[in-house]
Amino acid sequence: MSNRSARAGTGFSLMEVLVSIALLSLGLLGAAAMLLQAVRASGEAANFGAALNLVRELSEKTRLNRSVAGRRDAANGYLVASWTAASAMGETGVTDCAATGVACKPEALAHWDMQAWKHRAAKALPGARVTVCFDGNPWNEASGAHAWACEADGPLLVVKLGWLPRNASEAQRRAAASAPPRLVMSLMAEPASEGARGD
């Protein structure tokens, strides 16, 4: 009788070990999922921080070159319509205003500023997408999100930025074309002077 009891006790201990292993496995899977989520959140925070730095930099550039940034014609090199990182490397023909001995007019400086800034955006943000325009109401009430479209007569010069998560899936890449901007900020208000508009 004692041998049977010993065997029964051994079997019960083995069952406990198996249950413990199963529970430990579930706990490790949960911990791995939480770690993955934390890595994703950290990557998104890094993207958002990079986007804020880019906007701050562009805001300083437009304020320093306010006479051009306030214009609503082709001379305003800060205006950008639906630019994407995929097109960044193909841009040429802009005078390098940082080169030694080059004196750029404010209009040329705006084009150079913007080309250099877009290259930095392409490096800092995966799948970067940019629009810089005059707008009055970038928020779309119908969709409950910011809109890429701009009001032509809006009073504010705004930048609209979108990007992909790091290591984006194919589905996320496909959805990016219809996704709203992730960050919209005002660069400057339109100058009061009508002369700055190029009318």
C-alpha positions in Angstrom: 0.0 0.0 0.0 2.9 2.3 0.8 4.4 1.7 -2.7 1.1 2.7 -4.4 1.0 5.9 -2.2 4.5 6.7 -3.2 3.7 6.3 -6.9 0.5 8.4 -6.6 2.4 11.1 -4.8 5.1 11.1 -7.5 2.5 11.4 -10.2 0.8 14.3 -8.5 4.1 16.1 -8.2 4.8 15.6 -11.9 1.4 17.1 -12.7 2.2 20.1 -10.6 5.5 20.6 -12.4 3.7 20.4 -15.8 1.1 23.0 -14.7 3.8 25.2 -13.3 5.7 25.0 -16.6 2.5 25.9 -18.5 1.8 28.9 -16.3 5.4 30.0 -16.5 5.3 29.8 -20.3 2.1 31.9 -20.4 3.7 34.5 -18.1 6.8 34.7 -20.3 4.7 35.1 -23.4 2.8 37.9 -21.7 6.1 39.6 -20.7 7.4 39.3 -24.2 4.2 40.9 -25.6 4.6 43.7 -23.1 8.2 44.2 -24.0 7.4 44.3 -27.7 4.7 46.9 -27.0 7.1 49.0 -25.0 9.7 48.9 -27.9 7.0 50.0 -30.3 5.9 52.9 -28.0 9.5 53.9 -27.6 10.0 54.0 -31.4 6.8 56.1 -31.8 7.9 58.5 -29.1 11.3 58.8 -30.9 9.5 59.5 -34.2 7.2 62.1 -32.5 10.2 63.8 -30.9 12.0 63.9 -34.2 8.9 65.4 -35.9 8.7 68.1 -33.2 12.4 69.0 -33.7 11.8 69.3 -37.5 8.8 71.5 -37.0 10.7 73.8 -34.6 13.6 74.1 -37.0 11.3 74.9 -40.0 9.4 77.5 -37.8 12.7 79.3 -37.1 13.6 79.3 -40.8 10.3 80.7 -41.9 10.4 83.4 -39.2 13.9 84.4 -40.2 12.8 84.7 -43.9 9.4 86.1 -43.1 9.1 88.3 -46.2 9.2 85.1 -48.4 7.4 82.7 -46.1 4.3 85.0 -46.1 4.0 85.0 -49.9 1.4 83.0 -51.7 3.1 82.5 -55.0 5.9 80.3 -56.5 8.6 82.5 -55.0 7.6 81.1 -51.6 9.9 78.1 -51.5 8.6 77.0 -48.1 5.2 75.9 -49.6 5.1 72.2 -50.3 2.3 70.1 -51.8 2.1 66.5 -50.8 5.9 65.7 -50.7 7.0 62.2 -49.7 10.4 60.8 -48.6 10.4 58.6 -51.7 10.9 61.7 -53.8 13.6 63.3 -51.6 16.6 62.0 -53.5 15.5 63.1 -56.9 15.4 66.8 -56.1 18.1 68.9 -57.7 18.6 72.4 -59.2 18.5 74.4 -56.0 21.4 76.8 -55.3 23.5 75.7 -52.3 23.2 78.8 -50.1 25.7 77.3 -47.6 28.5 77.2 -50.1 31.4 79.5 -49.7 31.1 82.8 -51.6 27.4 82.2 -52.5 25.1 85.1 -51.8 21.5 83.9 -52.0 18.5 86.2 -52.3 15.7 85.5 -49.8 13.7 83.5 -52.4 16.6 81.3 -53.2 17.3 80.8 -49.5 13.7 79.6 -49.0 14.1 76.9 -51.7 17.5 75.8 -50.3 16.2 75.8 -46.7 13.2 73.6 -47.7 15.2 71.1 -49.8 17.7 70.6 -47.0 14.9 70.3 -44.5 13.1 67.7 -46.5 16.2 65.6 -46.8 16.5 65.7 -43.0 12.8 64.8 -42.6 13.4 61.8 -45.0 16.2 60.6 -42.8 14.6 61.2 -39.4 11.1 59.9 -40.1 10.3 56.5 -41.8 8.0 57.1 -44.8 7.9 60.8 -44.2 5.1 62.8 -45.8 5.0 66.6 -45.7 2.6 69.4 -46.7 3.4 73.1 -46.0 0.5 75.5 -46.9 -1.7 78.3 -45.7 -4.6 77.0 -43.8 -7.3 78.2 -41.5 -8.8 75.0 -40.2 -6.7 71.9 -40.6 -9.0 69.8 -38.4 -11.7 67.8 -40.4 -14.8 67.7 -38.3 -16.4 64.9 -40.4 -13.5 62.5 -40.0 -12.4 63.6 -36.5 -8.8 64.0 -37.6 -6.5 66.5 -39.3 -6.7 66.9 -43.0 -4.0 67.0 -45.7 -6.1 69.4 -47.8 -5.5 73.2 -47.2 -7.7 76.3 -47.4 -6.0 78.5 -50.0 -7.0 81.7 -48.2 -6.1 80.4 -44.7 -4.3 82.9 -42.4 -1.7 80.5 -41.0 1.3 78.9 -42.5 1.2 75.3 -41.3 3.2 72.2 -41.6 1.5 68.8 -41.8 3.6 65.7 -41.1 2.9 62.1 -41.5 5.2 59.0 -41.0 5.2 55.3 -40.7 5.9 53.3 -37.6 9.4 51.8 -37.5 9.4 48.4 -39.1 6.0 49.0 -40.6 4.1 46.1 -42.0 3.0 45.9 -45.6 -0.6 46.7 -44.5 0.6 49.8 -42.6 2.5 50.9 -45.7 -0.6 50.5 -47.9 -2.8 52.4 -45.4 -0.3 55.3 -45.2 -1.6 56.8 -48.4 -5.1 57.5 -46.9 -3.9 58.1 -43.3 -4.4 61.7 -41.9 -1.4 63.8 -40.8 0.1 62.7 -37.4 1.3 66.2 -36.5 0.0 69.6 -37.6 1.5 72.8 -36.3 1.5 76.5 -37.2 4.8 77.9 -38.4 3.7 81.6 -38.4 0.8 83.8 -39.0 0.4 85.6 -42.3 2.3 89.0 -42.2 -0.1 92.0 -42.0 1.6 93.7 -44.9 -0.2 93.0 -48.2 3.1 93.5 -50.0 4.4 90.2 -48.5 1.7 88.3 -50.3 3.1 89.1 -53.7 -0.1 90.8 -54.9 
